[in-house]
């Protein structure tokens, strides 16, 4: 029973999209929007129970979605997830590097181990996924890679070290891949969200009384984004609708970056 084809623009029909960190938040919205747009979607996460439950919920709606356990900071784990997804749906034609963790530390006290663990997820993990999909994409001369960065790649706020450094690295990596892989007709872009209404945001905003109100007061649109609003930009970049978009960083922050202070 397929519920999403009538009236929908099936812009990802016949595509196989692989999403990291797809069990919750922005990643879950990307999984849904990609599947709703006609793609077969594979996603990995460390939250196995949540991932399996979400995949089943979407299959019950008639969507083609499968979950595979995978740790983006571990090449063997990630390779296994990729291989299982390819066995299920064929070569990956679109990759979304969404998995990430937060780290807001003092540069003088952050331990080397914590630095390495953080960058293994937020930057190294992006490269490992790309390393896995490039051979087939090059062979087929087709592919779209979307890396989820952050508004903090361009501007930041006190006490966001080293998160801003990692997201800046993601944008730089995106830029070079666009130059290196364009010859194979592989496009690479990044998406930089601002504040997004996720469970992580809910937890963060409630840590200090009035924090949410302070955030809203700075928003030109008077609200923060829903995960689906980020996901729709991602599916555009995955699709042929963006066939000449390459090496771009798409800011999805409702105009927050336009503020002077």
C-alpha positions in Angstrom: 0.0 0.0 0.0 1.7 3.2 -1.2 0.2 6.4 0.2 2.6 9.0 -1.0 2.7 8.9 -4.8 -0.6 10.6 -5.7 0.0 14.3 -6.1 3.6 14.1 -4.9 6.6 15.1 -6.9 8.5 11.9 -7.1 11.8 13.7 -7.6 13.9 10.9 -6.1 12.3 8.0 -7.9 14.7 5.1 -8.6 17.3 6.6 -6.3 18.9 4.9 -3.3 19.6 7.4 -0.5 21.8 6.6 2.5 21.3 8.8 5.6 23.4 8.7 8.8 21.9 9.5 12.1 18.4 8.9 10.7 16.6 7.6 13.8 15.6 11.0 15.3 15.6 14.8 14.6 16.7 16.3 11.3 17.9 12.9 10.1 14.5 11.2 10.7 12.9 14.1 8.7 15.4 13.6 5.8 14.6 9.8 5.8 10.9 10.5 5.6 11.1 13.3 2.9 13.5 11.2 0.8 11.2 8.1 0.9 8.1 10.2 0.3 9.9 11.6 -2.8 10.2 8.1 -4.2 13.6 6.9 -3.1 14.6 3.7 -1.4 16.1 4.9 1.8 18.7 3.2 4.0 19.7 4.9 7.2 22.1 4.0 10.0 22.3 5.1 13.7 23.6 3.8 17.0 20.1 4.0 18.5 19.1 0.5 17.3 15.7 0.2 18.9 14.6 3.7 17.8 16.0 3.1 14.3 14.2 -0.2 13.8 11.0 1.2 15.2 11.1 4.2 12.9 11.9 2.2 9.8 8.9 -0.1 10.5 6.6 2.9 11.0 7.6 4.2 7.6 7.2 0.8 5.9 3.7 0.6 7.4 3.0 3.8 5.4 4.1 2.1 2.2 7.5 3.7 2.0 10.7 1.8 1.1 12.9 2.3 4.2 15.4 0.1 6.0 17.5 0.6 9.1 21.1 -0.7 9.6 23.1 -0.3 12.7 26.2 1.8 12.0 28.8 3.9 13.9 30.1 6.7 11.6 33.3 7.0 13.6 34.2 3.3 12.9 35.0 2.3 9.3 34.3 -1.4 9.7 30.9 -0.7 11.3 30.0 1.8 8.6 31.2 -0.4 5.8 29.0 -3.2 7.0 26.0 -0.9 7.0 26.8 0.3 3.5 27.3 -3.3 2.2 24.0 -4.4 3.7 22.1 -1.5 2.3 23.6 -2.0 -1.2 22.7 -5.7 -1.1 19.1 -4.6 -0.3 18.7 -1.7 -2.7 21.6 -1.5 -5.1 24.3 1.2 -5.4 23.9 4.3 -3.3 23.2 7.3 -5.5 22.7 9.9 -2.8 24.4 10.3 0.6 23.4 12.5 3.5 26.0 12.9 6.2 23.8 14.0 9.1 25.1 12.1 12.1 26.8 14.3 14.7 27.2 15.1 18.3 27.6 18.4 20.2 30.6 19.5 22.1 30.9 22.8 23.9 34.2 22.8 25.8 36.9 25.1 27.2 39.8 25.0 24.8 42.2 24.9 27.7 40.6 22.0 29.5 39.3 19.8 26.8 41.2 16.5 26.8 42.9 15.2 23.7 40.8 12.0 24.0 37.6 14.0 24.0 38.8 16.1 21.0 39.6 12.9 19.0 36.3 11.3 19.9 34.3 14.4 18.9 36.1 14.9 15.6 35.8 11.2 14.8 32.1 11.7 14.6 31.6 15.2 13.3 34.3 15.4 10.7 36.1 12.1 10.2 32.7 10.3 10.0 31.7 12.5 7.1 34.8 11.5 5.1 34.4 7.8 5.9 31.0 7.8 4.4 32.1 9.6 1.3 35.1 7.3 1.0 32.6 4.4 0.8 30.3 5.8 -1.8 32.8 7.4 -4.2 34.0 4.3 -6.1 30.5 3.4 -7.3 29.4 7.0 -7.9 32.6 7.6 -10.0 31.9 4.4 -11.9 28.3 5.3 -12.6 29.2 9.0 -13.2 26.3 10.0 -11.0 25.8 11.0 -7.3 24.8 13.7 -4.9 26.3 14.2 -1.5 24.8 16.5 1.1 26.7 17.2 4.3 24.8 18.7 7.3 26.9 21.5 8.7 25.6 24.4 10.8 25.3 28.1 10.9 28.2 27.8 13.4 30.4 27.1 10.4 30.1 30.8 9.4 29.4 32.6 12.6 29.2 31.5 16.2 28.4 32.3 19.8 30.6 32.1 23.0 31.3 28.6 24.3 30.6 26.7 21.1 34.2 25.3 20.8 35.0 22.9 19.2 31.6 22.4 17.5 32.2 25.4 15.3 35.6 24.1 14.2 34.1 20.8 13.1 31.3 22.3 11.2 33.7 24.7 9.4 35.7 21.6 8.4 32.5 20.1 7.0 32.0 23.1 4.7 35.6 23.1 3.7 35.5 19.4 2.9 32.3 20.0 0.8 34.0 22.7 -1.2 37.0 20.6 -2.2 34.9 17.5 -3.0 32.8 19.7 -5.4 36.0 20.6 -7.2 37.5 17.1 -7.1 34.4 15.0 -8.0 32.6 17.3 -10.4 34.5 15.6 -13.3 32.6 12.4 -12.4 29.3 14.3 -12.3 29.1 13.9 -8.5 27.7 17.0 -6.8 28.6 17.9 -3.2 26.8 20.5 -1.2 26.3 21.3 2.5 23.3 22.5 4.4 23.8 24.8 7.5 20.7 24.9 9.7 20.2 27.4 12.4 17.9 26.6 15.4 15.7 23.6 14.7 12.9 22.2 16.9 14.3 18.8 17.8 14.5 16.8 21.0 18.1 18.1 21.5 16.9 21.7 21.1 14.1 21.1 23.6 16.6 19.7 26.2 19.1 22.6 25.6 16.5 25.3 25.7 15.1 24.1 29.0 18.5 24.1 30.7 18.2 27.8 31.5 14.9 29.6 32.2 14.0 32.0 29.4 16.5 30.6 26.9 13.8 29.6 24.4 12.3 33.1 24.6 15.7 34.7 24.0 16.2 32.5 20.9 12.8 33.4 19.5 13.4 37.1 20.1 16.3 37.0 17.6 14.5 35.1 14.8 13.5 37.3 11.9 10.5 34.9 11.2 9.6 34.8 14.9 10.1 31.1 15.2 12.7 28.3 14.7 12.7 25.7 12.0 10.9 22.4 11.9 13.1 19.4 10.9 11.0 19.0 7.7 12.0 22.4 6.6 15.6 21.4 6.6 14.8 18.0 5.1 13.0 19.6 2.1 16.2 21.5 1.2 18.2 18.3 1.5 15.9 16.4 -0.9 16.1 19.3 -3.4 19.9 19.0 -3.3 19.7 15.2 -3.7 17.5 15.5 -6.8 18.0 16.5 -10.4 16.1 19.7 -9.6 19.5 21.0 -8.4 21.5 19.5 -11.2 23.8 22.6 -11.5 24.2 23.2 -7.8 27.6 22.1 -6.6 29.9 23.2 -3.8 27.3 25.4 -2.2 26.5 25.9 1.5 22.8 26.4 1.9 21.9 28.3 5.1 18.5 27.3 6.4 18.1 29.6 9.4 15.2 31.8 8.7 17.4 34.8 8.1 19.2 34.7 11.5 22.6 35.1 9.8 21.5 38.5 8.5 21.6 40.0 12.0 24.6 42.2 12.8 24.7 41.1 16.5 
